[in-house]
Amino acid sequence: MTHPIIIQGGMGAGVSDWRLAKAVSHTGQLGVVSGTALDLILLRRLQLGDPGGHMRRAMKHFPDTEMADRVLDKFYTPGGCAESEPFKTIPMFNLDPDKMLKELTVVANFTEVFLAKEGHKNPVGINLLEKIQLPTLFALYGAMLAGVDYVIMGAGIPREIPGTLDRLADHKEASLRIAVEGSTGEDDFHEKFDPVSLLKKKLPKLKRPNFLAIISSVTLGMMMSRKANGKVNGFVIEAPSAGGHNAPPRGKLTLNEKGEPVYGKRDEVDFEKIKALGLPFWLAGSWGCPDKLKEALSIGAQGIQVGTAFAFSKESGFSKSVKEKAIKLILKKEAKVFTDPLASPTGFPFKVLSLEGDLSQPEEYKRRPRICDLGYLRHIYKKSNGSVGYRCPAEPAEMYIKKGGRPEDLEGRKCLCNSLLANLGLGQRRKDGSVEKDLVTIGDDILSIGRFLKNRTSYTAQDVIDWLLKGVSRQSMP
């Protein structure tokens, strides 16, 4: 089959939204929506009155109109809520999620993919994180109901996803093994989802999307190609200069003079060994320029995945204020990105852009009370009685330690769940009048965005695509 040359990276939460994915797919390349926290993003868009009516328009096409109506009835606020009014809360995901939460997640992922695919026939993908397991089954099914063409997953080893896609495409019950700290081989912690029990209307015929695993080593590529429970259609090989979560360095962790993880020879990927796996692959992490695209094609890659270049385009989901602050720094060539080994509750290194007044500033984060009320990055652990519990290194210290967490794990952890929603202009409004602050993640090559800003202060996804493909002939493409 014919695959795209350029994959637009799935930047979450909501940065790679339906507008950006649609704009990229319109060019014939692969637009990708981020599937992270789409349940909450839909809820807050609806509570703001659904500006433009896009959510409601998409939801009219959902196969089960009664389910879509239940979501609207519960969360839609005509005209939008007051600016000072806190957003509604929903239960956090657990191993047996609330039915309303299942429905909201299915509908939200359908809505995002439907809007990205609306008005054209080119493929669209969705990006999910293996580290955020509990919403995955419902997110995948919702995206598949909208006809998603690619599923791209990283931040872990998603070995069970290919087989899950096979089952969901046939509307069969799917089961996902859940990682539980302290569990043993005798434990059996799974989350199950039966589409028929949730979607009781006539079930539409579904296609099985292509599955691309995000990897950082040949070893992981070999494991996915040989031990996954279904067909892997290709790989995205991500270097540590990429934005968001990075794979930890192989071997003992050492830090440079700035406090960032040091990557060495063991973290380099042998592309000849990747080619020997016989699957298409894309290169990511500082490959986003015409010369690097040509290099990628010359060594046998299908193409490249690019996130950073699209991040502050007109179509991306970042709020206007975030874009303005970031572009100002880019134009002044003062944008600084720090690979923080501690910020993410996942324990993975996380790239952070320093912006004035946001949570990358130590004094700002000290002012923020520790709150964990969204829970996407919580750790699931086995209690002494054999049941499961949930804890997060970014929650109040006394609560985390009471649940058996180690005090040293609390150092430097930040609430990414709330801050990443704030990046979209959807930060929670607290009862004390405060609003959650931003924390922006971006790749190391942020200053390269300056090339799109000559004599102007904004740019489009089309500008990025046109530049990337400059000088790349059709004959040189796979």
C-alpha positions in Angstrom: 0.0 0.0 0.0 1.0 3.7 -0.4 2.0 5.3 2.9 2.5 9.1 3.5 6.0 10.6 3.4 5.3 13.1 6.2 3.5 12.2 9.4 2.4 15.2 11.5 3.3 14.3 15.0 0.6 13.7 17.6 1.2 16.5 20.1 -1.0 16.2 23.2 -3.1 17.1 24.8 -5.1 18.8 22.1 -2.2 20.6 20.3 -2.6 18.2 17.4 -6.3 18.8 17.2 -8.8 18.1 14.4 -8.0 21.5 12.7 -4.3 20.7 12.4 -4.8 17.1 11.4 -7.3 18.2 8.8 -5.0 20.8 7.3 -2.1 18.4 7.0 -4.3 15.6 5.5 -5.6 18.0 3.0 -2.1 18.3 1.6 -2.0 14.5 1.0 0.3 13.8 4.0 -0.8 12.2 7.3 -2.6 14.5 9.7 -2.7 13.0 13.2 -5.0 14.0 16.2 -3.8 13.5 19.7 -6.1 11.1 21.6 -4.8 12.2 25.0 -7.6 13.4 27.3 -10.1 13.9 24.5 -13.0 13.0 26.9 -12.1 16.1 29.0 -11.4 18.3 26.0 -14.8 17.6 24.6 -16.4 18.2 27.9 -14.8 21.6 28.3 -15.5 22.6 24.7 -19.1 21.8 25.2 -19.3 23.7 28.5 -17.8 26.7 26.7 -20.8 26.6 24.4 -19.2 24.7 21.5 -17.9 27.8 19.6 -18.6 27.3 15.9 -20.9 24.3 16.6 -18.3 21.9 15.4 -18.6 19.3 18.3 -22.4 19.2 17.9 -22.2 18.9 14.1 -19.8 15.9 14.4 -21.9 14.3 17.2 -24.9 14.2 14.9 -23.1 11.6 12.8 -22.3 9.3 15.8 -23.9 5.9 15.1 -25.8 5.9 18.4 -27.7 9.1 18.5 -29.1 8.4 22.0 -25.5 8.1 23.4 -24.4 11.3 21.8 -27.5 13.0 23.1 -26.8 11.8 26.6 -23.3 13.5 26.4 -24.8 16.7 25.1 -27.5 16.8 27.7 -25.0 16.3 30.5 -22.2 18.6 29.4 -23.4 21.2 26.8 -23.9 24.7 28.1 -25.8 26.9 25.6 -24.0 30.2 25.2 -21.1 29.0 27.4 -20.4 29.1 31.1 -19.3 32.2 32.9 -15.6 32.9 32.8 -15.2 32.4 36.5 -17.2 29.2 36.6 -15.1 26.0 37.2 -15.4 23.3 34.5 -17.5 20.3 35.4 -15.6 17.3 36.8 -15.9 13.7 35.7 -14.7 10.5 37.5 -11.1 9.5 37.0 -10.5 6.4 35.0 -10.0 3.1 36.9 -10.1 -0.6 36.0 -13.9 -0.5 36.0 -14.8 2.9 34.6 -18.1 4.6 34.9 -20.5 4.0 32.0 -20.8 7.7 31.4 -17.0 8.0 31.2 -16.9 5.2 28.6 -19.5 6.8 26.5 -17.9 10.3 26.7 -14.5 8.8 25.7 -16.0 6.9 22.7 -18.0 9.9 21.5 -15.0 12.3 22.1 -12.6 10.3 20.0 -15.2 9.8 17.3 -15.8 13.5 17.2 -12.2 14.5 16.9 -11.4 12.0 14.1 -14.7 12.8 12.3 -13.9 16.5 12.1 -10.3 15.8 11.0 -11.6 13.6 8.1 -14.5 15.9 7.2 -14.5 17.2 3.7 -11.7 15.2 2.1 -10.8 11.5 1.4 -7.2 11.5 2.6 -6.0 9.4 5.6 -6.0 10.6 9.2 -4.3 9.1 12.2 -4.6 9.2 16.0 -1.8 9.1 18.5 -2.1 7.5 21.9 0.3 6.9 24.8 0.9 3.4 26.2 1.5 5.0 29.5 -2.1 6.1 29.6 -3.7 2.7 29.4 -7.1 3.0 31.0 -8.9 5.1 28.3 -7.3 3.2 25.4 -9.9 0.6 24.5 -12.7 3.2 24.4 -10.5 5.8 22.6 -9.6 3.3 19.9 -13.1 2.2 19.4 -14.4 5.8 19.1 -11.7 6.7 16.6 -12.5 3.5 14.6 -16.1 4.4 14.4 -15.1 7.6 12.7 -12.9 5.6 10.2 -9.4 6.4 11.5 -6.7 5.2 9.1 -3.6 5.0 11.4 -3.1 4.4 15.1 0.3 5.5 16.4 1.5 4.7 19.9 4.6 5.1 22.0 5.6 6.0 25.6 5.8 2.3 26.4 5.6 -1.1 24.6 2.2 -1.4 23.0 2.4 -5.1 22.2 -1.3 -5.8 22.7 -2.7 -3.0 20.6 -2.4 -4.7 17.1 -4.6 -7.6 18.3 -7.0 -5.2 20.0 -7.5 -3.4 16.7 -8.4 -6.7 15.1 -11.0 -7.5 17.7 -12.5 -4.0 17.8 -12.8 -3.9 14.0 -15.2 -6.9 14.4 -17.0 -5.3 17.3 -15.7 -8.2 19.6 -14.9 -7.8 23.2 -11.3 -6.6 23.7 -9.1 -7.0 26.7 -5.9 -5.0 27.6 -3.4 -6.1 30.3 -2.9 -3.2 32.7 0.5 -2.5 34.1 0.3 -2.6 37.9 3.2 -1.8 40.2 3.9 -4.6 42.6 2.1 -7.3 40.6 3.5 -10.7 39.9 3.2 -13.3 37.2 0.3 -14.8 39.1 -1.8 -11.6 38.9 -4.2 -10.9 36.1 -5.1 -7.3 35.9 -7.0 -6.6 32.7 -9.5 -4.0 31.5 -12.2 -5.3 29.2 -14.5 -3.6 26.7 -17.5 -5.1 24.9 -18.6 -2.7 22.1 -21.9 -4.5 21.7 -22.9 -3.9 25.3 -22.2 -0.2 25.1 -23.3 0.5 21.5 -26.7 -1.3 21.3 -27.7 0.1 18.0 -26.9 -1.5 14.6 -23.1 -1.7 14.5 -21.4 -0.2 11.4 -18.8 -2.1 9.4 -15.4 -1.0 10.6 -11.9 -1.2 9.0 -8.8 -2.2 10.9 -6.5 0.9 10.9 -2.7 0.6 10.2 -0.7 0.4 13.4 2.6 2.2 13.8 4.7 1.7 17.0 6.9 4.5 18.2 10.2 3.0 19.1 13.7 4.3 20.1 15.8 1.1 19.6 16.3 -1.9 17.3 15.5 -4.1 20.3 12.1 -2.6 20.7 11.4 -2.9 17.0 12.3 -6.6 17.0 10.1 -7.2 20.0 7.1 -5.4 18.5 7.6 -7.2 15.1 7.9 -10.6 16.6 5.9 -10.6 19.8 3.0 -8.3 19.3 -0.3 -10.0 19.3 -1.2 -8.8 15.8 0.2 -7.1 12.7 2.5 -4.1 13.1 2.4 -2.0 10.0 5.5 0.1 10.6 7.6 2.1 13.0 8.2 5.7 14.0 11.8 5.8 15.2 12.0 8.7 17.7 15.3 10.4 18.7 15.6 12.0 22.1 15.5 15.5 20.6 11.7 15.1 19.9 9.2 17.0 22.0 7.0 15.5 24.7 8.1 12.3 26.5 11.4 10.9 25.5 12.6 7.3 26.1 15.0 7.2 29.0 18.7 6.7 28.1 19.8 3.1 28.0 22.0 2.2 30.9 22.7 4.2 34.0 21.2 7.7 34.0 23.7 10.5 34.0 22.9 14.2 33.7 24.8 17.0 31.9 25.7 20.4 33.4 22.2 21.6 32.7 20.6 18.7 34.5 19.4 16.9 31.4 19.7 13.2 30.7 22.8 12.3 28.6 22.2 10.0 25.6 25.1 8.1 24.1 26.1 5.5 21.6 23.7 2.9 23.0 20.8 5.1 22.2 21.7 5.4 18.5 19.6 3.3 16.1 21.1 1.1 13.5 18.9 1.8 10.5 20.2 -1.2 8.5 18.9 -3.5 11.3 15.6 -1.6 11.2 15.4 -2.1 7.5 16.0 -5.8 8.0 12.7 -6.0 9.9 11.0 -5.4 6.5 8.5 -2.8 7.6 8.1 0.8 6.6 9.6 3.3 9.1 9.7 7.0 9.6 12.3 9.0 11.4 11.4 11.6 14.1 13.3 14.0 16.3 15.1 16.8 14.4 14.5 15.2 11.0 12.1 18.0 10.1 13.8 19.8 7.2 14.2 19.1 3.5 17.8 17.9 3.7 17.0 15.5 6.6 14.0 14.2 4.7 16.2 13.5 1.7 18.6 11.8 4.0 15.8 9.7 5.5 14.6 8.6 2.1 18.2 7.8 1.0 18.7 5.3 3.9 15.4 3.5 3.2 12.9 5.3 5.4 9.4 5.8 4.2 9.7 9.4 5.4 9.7 11.5 8.6 7.4 12.4 11.5 7.4 16.1 12.3 5.8 17.8 15.3 7.7 20.8 16.4 7.4 22.7 13.0 3.6 22.5 13.2 3.3 23.3 16.9 2.7 27.0 16.7 1.0 27.1 13.2 -2.4 28.8 12.9 -4.2 25.5 12.9 -2.6 24.0 16.1 -4.5 23.7 19.3 -2.2 25.9 21.4 -4.0 28.9 22.8 -3.4 32.3 21.2 -1.5 33.5 24.2 0.9 30.5 24.2 1.5 30.9 20.4 2.2 34.6 20.8 4.7 34.1 23.7 6.5 31.3 22.0 6.7 33.0 18.6 8.1 36.2 20.3 10.9 34.1 21.8 11.5 32.3 18.5 11.8 35.6 16.6 14.3 36.9 19.2 16.1 33.5 19.1 15.7 33.2 22.8 13.5 30.0 23.0 15.0 27.5 25.4 14.0 23.9 25.8 15.0 21.8 28.8 14.8 18.0 28.9 13.5 17.6 32.4 14.2 14.2 33.9 11.8 14.7 36.8 8.8 16.8 35.6 6.6 14.0 34.3 4.8 11.7 36.7 5.5 8.9 34.2 9.2 8.9 35.1 10.1 9.5 31.4 12.2 12.6 30.5 9.9 15.4 29.3 10.8 18.4 27.2 9.7 21.8 28.6 9.8 25.2 26.9 10.5 28.1 29.3 7.8 30.7 29.0 7.3 33.7 31.2 4.7 33.1 33.9 4.2 29.4 33.2 4.9 26.4 35.3 8.4 25.9 33.9 9.3 28.8 36.3 10.2 27.3 39.7 8.6 30.1 41.6 5.3 29.7 39.8 5.2 26.0 40.4 5.9 26.5 44.1 2.8 28.7 44.3 0.6 26.0 42.9 -1.0 23.6 45.5 -0.4 20.0 44.7 -3.6 18.7 43.1 -4.3 15.5 41.2 -7.9 15.7 40.1 -7.7 14.4 36.5 -5.5 11.3 37.0 -4.5 10.4 33.5 -0.9 9.8 34.6 -1.6 8.1 37.9 0.3 4.9 38.7 -1.7 1.8 39.4 -0.3 -0.2 42.2 -1.2 -3.5 44.0 -2.3 -3.1 47.6 -1.4 -5.5 50.4 -4.9 -7.0 50.2 -4.5 -7.8 46.4 -6.8 -5.0 45.2 -5.5 -2.0 43.1 -4.9 1.6 44.2 -4.0 4.7 42.3 -1.3 7.3 43.2 0.5 10.1 41.4 3.9 11.7 42.3 2.3 15.1 41.5 -0.5 14.7 44.1 -0.3 16.0 47.7 2.8 14.6 49.3 1.1 13.1 52.3 -1.5 11.3 50.2 1.2 9.8 47.9 3.3 8.6 50.8 0.2 7.2 52.6 -0.4 5.1 49.5 3.1 3.6 49.7 4.8 6.0 47.4 8.5 6.9 48.0 9.2 10.4 49.2 12.1 10.8 46.7 9.6 10.3 43.8 7.9 13.5 44.7 10.9 15.7 43.8 10.3 18.0 40.8 7.1 16.3 39.6 4.6 18.5 37.9 0.9 18.1 37.2 1.0 17.6 33.4 -2.6 16.7 33.1 -3.9 20.1 34.3 -1.2 22.2 32.7 -1.5 20.6 29.2 -5.2 21.4 29.2 -4.3 25.0 30.2 -2.1 25.2 27.1 -5.3 25.0 25.0 -7.1 27.7 26.9 -9.0 25.0 28.8 -7.3 25.3 32.2 -9.5 24.6 35.2 -10.8 27.7 37.0 -10.3 27.1 40.7 -12.6 28.2 43.5 -9.9 30.6 44.8 -10.1 32.5 41.5 -6.9 31.1 40.1 -6.7 29.4 36.7 -4.3 26.5 35.9 -1.1 27.7 34.2 0.6 26.5 31.0 3.5 24.1 30.7 4.5 23.8 27.1 6.4 20.8 25.6 8.3 21.1 22.3 11.2 19.6 20.5 14.8 20.8 20.6 14.7 22.3 17.1 12.1 25.0 18.1 14.2 27.8 16.6 13.8 26.3 13.1 10.3 27.6 13.2 11.8 31.1 12.6 12.1 30.3 8.9 8.3 30.4 8.6 8.1 33.8 10.3 10.1 36.1 8.1 8.3 39.4 7.9 5.2 37.9 9.6 4.1 36.6 13.0 2.1 33.5 11.9 2.3 30.6 9.5 0.2 27.6 8.4 0.5 23.9 8.2 0.7 24.2 4.4 3.8 26.4 4.8 5.5 23.6 6.7 4.5 20.9 4.2 5.6 23.0 1.2 9.0 23.7 2.8 9.6 20.0 3.8 8.9 18.7 0.3 11.0 21.4 -1.4 13.3 19.7 -3.8 12.0 16.2 -3.1 11.0 14.7 -6.4 8.3 12.0 -6.7 10.9 9.7 -8.1 12.9 9.8 -4.9 9.9 8.9 -2.7 9.3 5.3 -1.6 
